[in-house]
Amino acid sequence: MERFILNDLLKWKDSKYRKPLILKGVRQVGKTWILKEFGRKYYENVAYFNFDENEEYRQFFETTKDVNRILQNLVFASGQTVVPEKTLVIFDEIQECPNVINSLKYFCENASEYHVACAGSLLGIALAKPSSFPVGKVDFMDISPMTFTEFLLANGDGNLVEYLSCIENVSPIPDAFFNPLYEKMKMYFVTGGMPESVKMWTQERNTEMMQAALLNIINAYERDFGKHPDPKEFPKISLLWKSIPSQLSKENKKFIYKAAKEGARAREYEDALQWLVDAQLVRKIYRSGAPGLPISAYDDLTAFKLYLIDVGLLRRLALLAPSAFSEGNRLFAEFRGALSENYVLQALQNQFEATPRYWSVLNPSYEVDFLIQRENDIFPVEVKSEDNVESASLKKFKERFRDKVKLRIRFSLNNLKLDNDLLNIPLFMADYTDKLIGLALKHG
């Protein structure tokens, strides 16, 4: 399966400023596979060391900081070959051996001829500890679930991807492309972007196996909850995790601790929630007071929404059956469009550096689903999953911040269109948001 992150890995390989790489991402998102595939394609050989499978390797990092001696010991113990510049050295499950993380400083300073890439489960947890990694001595990269575009390629729909990538103006998509893209997107809402789930559908065309793959991933995540250093946090993490689908089904999607458990208070559950965020299982989107820069300066830290890392996992966790796929637009409208919002957020996070926010006011109630920062502009984004695409909230936002709104963006099941300052993007084009905003601003 084709993953676009390979292009970023190749840039890392060719950079004269290359440092040891830490690849972050949630469990089972394909970190190990992509590193091995990268090594297979672009290096003469790969040397792979797993510190969970081979606990004895950890000892080599305890006795010395000399990276040449460390590598020599690893080579002798494993029978693998490491040649400077020609071998990709992969350290996997490095969260099991903090000394490996610390050693990256010495690989950077004393042995830059070795190409070292690292991965691990729950790395976000390990790296959240202040002394975990040498600041400024490593490169970071994130791998997310497969995008809808990557799903299309895996599904054999390269022609649709080619068509979308060639679009150079904001005009309606012909039915010959619109209709199949709409149908494929419904299937993506069912499978999500976790590689194992995508594989079970695109290669096996087996819904039961795809359902089982998603359940296995969820079960693995829930077993990980027990790895919190304080056992008392385990039930709290579980309660918060399982409450997300019901919280997203509300009209007001702001996360409320009491909805997870009667009487729950923020201060009792903050550590549990932070664990889920650090583990990259959930995305935390703060409420913003205004479209200003820096975007973080306007955060209301008491109000936020939680989304899952992947739309397919959200559907599976919500126990929504794949049969909804065949029921018209039901999949998009299910629990107040939460699947569509989760999907759009995934696409936006892959394109814009700043984490999106949302905007809301009370009395009367208005809410704009997301605010995104593109260069030095903030754009309001609304996600519509049903036929009614009228947006009082986008209008209200423009009234309040008229001088700051160059363009309003609406994702819906309608066709691509620029209507004055309102850009309607079909949901299946969410991966192209950045490009389409650029085209709209240029021609608007």
FENMORA-V484789 format. One record per backbone hydrogen bond with DSSP energy under -0.5 kcal/mol. NH is the residue of the N-H (numbers start at 1). CO is the residue of the C=O. If there is no record, write none. Layout:
nh-><NH	NH>
co-><CO	CO>
//
This chain:
nh-><6	7	8	9	10	11	12	13	14	15	15	18	20	21	22	23	23	24	24	29	34	35	36	37	38	39	40	41	42	43	44	45	47	48	49	51	51	54	55	57	58	59	60	61	62	62	63	67	70	71	72	73	74	75	76	77	78	79	85	86	87	88	89	89	90	90	91	91	92	92	94	96	97	100	101	102	103	104	104	105	106	107	108	109	110	111	111	114	115	116	117	118	119	123	125	126	127	128	128	129	132	134	135	137	139	141	143	146	151	152	153	154	155	156	157	160	161	162	163	164	165	166	166	167	171	177	178	179	181	182	183	184	185	186	187	188	189	190	191	192	197	198	199	200	201	202	203	204	205	206	207	210	211	212	213	214	215	216	217	218	219	220	221	222	223	224	225	226	227	228	231	233	234	236	237	238	239	240	241	242	243	244	244	247	248	249	250	253	255	259	260	260	261	264	268	269	269	270	273	274	275	276	277	278	279	280	281	282	283	285	285	286	287	287	288	289	292	297	298	299	300	301	303	305	307	309	314	315	316	317	318	319	320	321	324	325	326	327	328	330	331	332	333	334	336	337	337	338	338	339	340	341	342	343	344	345	346	347	348	349	350	351	352	357	358	359	360	361	366	368	369	370	371	372	374	374	375	377	379	380	381	382	384	384	389	392	395	396	397	398	399	400	401	402	404	405	405	406	408	409	410	411	412	417	419	419	420	422	423	423	424	424	425	425	427	429	430	432	433	436	437	438	439	440	441	442	443	444>
co-><3	4	4	5	6	7	8	9	10	11	12	15	137	116	139	21	118	22	141	26	30	31	32	33	34	35	36	37	38	39	86	86	88	46	90	49	92	50	53	54	55	56	57	58	58	59	59	65	66	67	68	69	70	71	72	73	74	75	113	83	83	45	87	115	47	88	89	117	49	90	119	93	94	97	97	98	99	100	101	102	103	103	104	105	106	106	107	111	87	114	89	21	91	120	122	122	123	124	125	126	129	101	133	134	20	22	24	193	147	148	149	150	151	153	152	157	157	158	159	160	161	162	163	164	169	174	174	175	177	178	179	180	181	182	183	184	185	186	187	188	194	194	195	196	197	198	199	199	201	200	205	206	207	208	209	210	211	212	213	214	215	216	217	218	219	220	221	223	224	225	229	230	231	232	233	234	235	236	237	238	239	240	241	243	244	245	247	251	304	256	256	257	257	261	265	265	266	266	269	270	271	272	273	274	275	277	276	276	307	283	305	284	300	303	358	298	290	294	295	296	287	299	300	285	283	281	310	311	312	313	314	316	315	319	321	322	323	324	326	327	324	329	329	330	333	333	334	334	335	334	332	337	338	339	340	341	342	343	344	345	346	348	348	371	286	368	288	366	361	359	367	381	357	379	372	377	373	374	372	407	370	409	382	411	387	390	391	392	393	394	395	396	397	399	401	401	402	404	421	380	423	382	425	424	417	422	418	419	408	421	417	422	410	423	412	426	427	429	430	432	433	434	435	436	437	438	439	440>
//
